[in-house]
């Protein structure tokens, strides 16, 4: 169902009630607002029910829906920063900046805590305990100097390489 028309009508009744606050206009607005709120609430419930029925045989889709509906409530706090006045959207930029600063300042702590939770800190194991035993037939590469690289490049046969125009 399309709610744009009903929302527009509710806004018109609200403006009419503000401009001319008679008992009839106030009751008319409250009644329409109540019916619209009930209709929206029922539509959301129907949508949720149908979504879960579609995802009934898929645990992944079911959990995805659960997470979507749970996170949806948390995100609504941002809408409190938006204020409508005289058909103009006003944003409290200081609060938005504070929220963003707080969020980005805590990202490092969240990452560290999620990584640290994956490891058992009580075991006191060193990284070498997870590596296989050392091999006696292993190869060791020492540091290379610039003169060694220059000598190898100069010893290359230029006839075996492509010229820029051959590409």
N, C-alpha and C positions, 0 to 999 in steps of 0.2 A: 504494500500500500504506500502511496506517495503522501508524505507528511508535509511537504513544502507548503502546500496550500493552507493546511491547518495551522502550521507555525506562523505563516504570514497573517492569517486571520487573528490568531492569538495576539500577535504584536500590534495589529491594528486596534483590537479591543483594549489592549493595555494602554496605548497612546490615547485612545478615546476616554478611558477612565482617568488618565492623568490630566488631560485637558478639561474634561467636564466630569468631575467626580460626583455624579448623582448616584443614588442607591441602585437604580436600574443598571447603570453602566458598570458599577463595581460588582454587582451580583452576576451580571452577564459575563464579565471577564472571568471571575472566579469559577463559575460553572463550566465555561468552555475550557479553561485551563485544567480543571480537575478531570474532565472527560478526556482531554488530549493526553494528559499525563497517564491516565489509566490505559488508554489505547496504546501508547508507546510502551508502557511496561508489559502489557499483554503481548505485544508484537515481539519484544525482546525475548520473553519467555518461550514463545512459539518458535522463534529463530533458534534459540539454544536447544530446545527439544529436538527440532529437525536436524540440527547439526550433529547432535550426539547419536541420533538414530542412523544417520548416514555413516558415522564413524564407528558403529557398533562392533563390527568385525575386525577393526584395526586398532590395537592398543596404542600404536604410535600416533594415529590421528586423534584418538581420544585424549591422550596426554597433551598433545599439542593444543587441543581445544581448552583443556583445563588450564594450562599455562597461559593461554591467550586471555581467558576470562579473568584469571587472578591478576595478571599484570595490568589489565585494562583499568582496574580500580586504582592501582598505584599511580598510573600516569595522569589521572584526572586532577592531581594536585596542581599541575601546571595551568589548568584552566582557571584556577582561582586567581592567577596573576593577570588574567585578561578581564577587562571591565568594559562594558558597553555603556556609553553615555551619549545621549542625543544622536543615536545611530552611528556613532563613531567608536571604533575599537581603540581602547587605551591600554597600553602595556606598561606595567611597572618594571622598567628596565633594570633598576637597582636590584630588585628581588631576583630577576632572571639571572643577572650577573652573579649574585651571591650563590644561587643554586648551582650554576655551572662551575663556579670556582670550587665549591664544596665537592661536587661530583668528581672533577678532574684531580683535585688534591688527594682524594681517597683511592684513586685507581691503583696506585702502586701498592698500597696496603692490602687491597683486595686481591691483587694478583699474588703477592707474597703469601698471604694466608691460604689461598686456594692451592698453591704449589706446595706449601709446607704441610698441608693436611694430607697430601698424597704420600708423604714419606713418614716412616715411623722414626720419630726423633729419639725414642727411648733405646733403640738398638745400638746406637753409637758405632755403627759400622762405617768404615772408610770406603771411599770409592774403589780402592784397589781390591776390596773383598768381592766385588761384583765382576771383576775382570778375570778372564781365564789365566792359568799359570803361564809364566813367560816361556818363550820358545828359545832353545839354544841355537837353532838355525835361523835366527831372525836377521834382518838386514838393518843396518844403521846408516843413515844419510847425514853427513855433516854439513855445516854451513858452506855456502858457495860464495866465492868472491866475484867481484865485477870483472877482474882480469880473466877468470876462467870462462865467463859467459862471452866476453869479447873474443877470446881465442877460438871458442867453438863456432861462433857466428862467422868469423873470418875464414875458418876452414871449410865452411859449407860450399858446395859446388854450385855456382850461379846458373849453370846450364839446366839443373834439375828444378829450378823454381820458375814460377810464372812471372811474366812481366806484367805491369799494370794494364796494358792494352789487351793482354790475352784473357783477361777476366771477362 
